[in-house]
Amino acid sequence: MSTLDMAPGASPHVATPGGEMYPDVIDLAKVKAAHLPLYTERESATTDGNTAAAMAVLQMWRCLIYPGFPITPSTKFIETIAAKVGAQQAMGGRKRVKLLEAEHAVADYLVAASAACRDLVFVTATSSVGLDHMTETTRSLGASGLGNAMIVNVYRATANFPLCIEGDPSDTLGHRDDGFIQLCCRGKQQIYDTVLQAPVLGMHPEILTPTMPGFYGLKDSHRNARFTVESDAAIHAWQDKWIKPCPLPGLLNGDTAMGNCVTSRHFQGFKINQKRRIEKVIDILPQVGADFERTFGRPGLAFFDEAGFEPGAAPDIAVVSMGPDFGTFEALRSRWASKKGLKVAGIAIRLLNPFPRDAVRERLAGAKVVLVVNQAHHSGRGHLTLDIADALSDLDQRTRIVSAFAGIGGADVSEPTWEAMLEEAHDALSTPPRQSYMVFHEGARL
Amino acid sequence: MSGYKETALKDSCFRAGSTLCPGCMESVAFQNIGRVTDNGVKTIFTIGTSCAEVSTLAFPNVVAWGRGSDSPDDFSRSFAILHNVFESAPTLAEATRDVADVLTDIGAMKRPVQILSASGDGGALAIGLRSLLHTIHRRARITVIVLVNEIFANTGFQYSPATMPYADTSTTPAEGTPGNLNPPLDYLHLAIAAGAGMVAQLSPAHGKLFVKTVERSLQADGTAVIFVPAPCISGWKFEDGQTIELALLGARSGVFPAFVWERGKGGTVKDCAMDAAERPDILEFLGMQRRFSHMVVKDKKTGEVKARPERAQDIEKLRAWVQSNVERVYGLGQLMK
């Protein structure tokens, strides 16, 4: 059929703040019907983190095209998708992989694909300088209102001198002003579950903000673990309960202009609106997480994981960290606390942007000392330290903060390192920290 | 295909009110392309940062795009436009095409769409050459419009890889020097080599051919790339009312010969003789623009343009470049694939 053969005629359309929308142009039921399931029932799988993330997006019927470009340590994400999509194509599957020439092109592609149809989900994975290379466009994407775009960020040191390919979250922390909802995962189950929940959050009509779930390179991207995989049908039922047709038009079903320049007078309004949308995450995320847990029986999205907090009893030392090294702290916490006769608890931050300031303050209130473990290079006291200091600044009683750097460049935060940091926190119960920040490695204060 | 008059009466998706300079060729090109695309198929434009973007999509001052004064009842007359950064326009169009194609493939979308991207030569040939060539290489079924004004006009008339030799730009200033000394990038050849289905160098000064070429591009197999020579009244520094005349003279004198090429069919040069003696002399083209005032001088009484004595050798070099340029474009016409 020639593109000119379609007879003109009136089409149903509705007015929206983003222009006219022609809702009948795209039949989403047919998209869903074309999905070939990856899993027909709940199973357990043993994979690495990249594969766990890839499986989650392969199971979503809204994911039709996967743009990608390889970069260590995220490469296996697109390799896994290419293999599965290829196998499904042999069985009549209609999903596609789109290999582009560079990360910037991938980001451009994400913008336009997400704008073309706001009811589909477009996902890619990247890392480190790959994320940097996308930056010119990720900032546009972050402001765009396109909650159906997702970048899975596999953490790796973004400072490229010297080069380090291991899991250091300086990349994701360096992109906190890109305008994405940034979620940190640890463990394969959490990676898989977070990727399933991310579009529900991003596409919520009050949020409409792209998402950036992330996990540590090598520590989580390359190591295998067993986790539960849900059936595609169960995932679809849960996501469909939350994700409704976008109230704004896309390029394909709309008479609309997107990505305009604006004058400075209107720029304020756009940015305030962007800020307010992302701040809605603080209200909506707990609802999504709770419903996920009710549905699947596993913890859903949360502002942070926590260990050791007792009802009505504030800890002497509260630890703030993120990522899989928090597990080492969890393993030694009770033993070390008993030995010292102290109450020790901790949180691992999961929502990096917007930072859950109030919830963190509430959780840490009453702790005598807060030990913040930063795992990324920062020109000041550490990204997390600044957030925690800000969160605690509203408390009537000032909390003493011990700021530590450990695990930079993806190094393991070993038990001796945790113990050395906790010793500093212990000392700070009686005397101020000896430095504004301290650096630890393999049990030693450097 | 529509007749030229019929096309002229159609409703352009480029509306009044842009802040492009009066006499800008980009505005003329958009008016024409906008009318050609009023053909019963929904139109989507993608646009990279350029004069064309900041002057036509500056909310709320101007959004000079859309078909009809209200959103059309008929979906096929609806229009959408997406802007992103300088180099992005071809990739944006490619992604939109892919989404439309996959939805069509599974029967979820039955209405056709036509997708065009618009970039400047800075966006397409400097910062965006990678994007342009790879989108072509992937055979994206889109029409890529590159508005070639030979400068980064949007940022103040700096050198671009399409700047012709001896031009005075703000980063190749002709202050005691002959201006730009780099020959322009052979973008026509690059587009063909990358795998384009159709490549043209053509401005609306060749009105009928321009309209016909844009129409054909919408049906091209693979990527169609139309480089539109775009005399820039502010950057080239010519007088009011001379845009079309200058575009014609540039084409006829051999600076940017009108050229249309299709894969498997080869290409033809229009309105530009191979023999220099049969073409207008380059001095006429130079004499109309103050960006070459360091090269030529115009007699105010007679209008005669002469090479400045101290630039006589440079003028000869420029003539040699023009001849090689014409021969190069004729040579490209011989390529069949």
Interface residues (C-beta under 8 A of the other chain):
Chain A: M1 S2 T3 L4 M6 P8 G9 A10 S11 H13 A15 G19 E20 Y22 V25 I26 D27 L28 K30 V31 A34 L64 I65 P67 R94 R96 K98 L100 E101 A102 H104 A105 D108 Y109 L110 V111 A112 A113 A115 A116 C117 L120 E136 T137 S140 P249 G250 L251 L252 G254 D255 T256 A257 M258 G259 N260 C261 V262 T263 H266
Chain B: N39 G40 V41 K42 I44 T46 E53 V54 L57 A58 F59 P60 N61 V63 W65 G66 S71 P72 D73 D74 F75 S76 R77 S78 F79 A80 I81 L82 H83 N84 V85 E87 S88 T91 L92 A93 E94 A95 T96 D98 V99 A100 V102 L103 D105 I106 G107 A108 M109 K110 R111 P112 V113 Q114 R130 S131 H134 L218 Q219
